[in-house]
Amino acid sequence: MITTVTGKNQITIPAKLASQLEIQPGTRLDWSLGQNGVLIVRPLPSRGELARQAAGMGRSWLPEGVDPVADLIEERSRDEAAEGQP
């Protein structure tokens, strides 16, 4: 596949590659120069994907049966009850 660089240093990613790599408007690309002048580009995960990957990462360090989110919700409920809020 061949593309042409525009006067503003822009390129069009061939539709077949964009589809295979799930590249869409807003996708960030990481560009680097490899050996022998080979241009390397790789799509970076979206912020949503990074958040999904990070979700629950620390759970392996928690003792079994500990749920800090449930503890926080319970604490907030107690605080609201103490302040007379429903």
Secondary structure as UniProt FT lines:
FT   TURN            7..8
FT   HELIX           15..20
FT   TURN            21..22
FT   TURN            25..26
FT   STRAND          29..33
FT   HELIX           35..37
FT   STRAND          39..43
FT   HELIX           47..54
FT   TURN            55..56
FT   HELIX           57..61
FT   TURN            64..65
FT   HELIX           68..82
FT   TURN            83..84
//
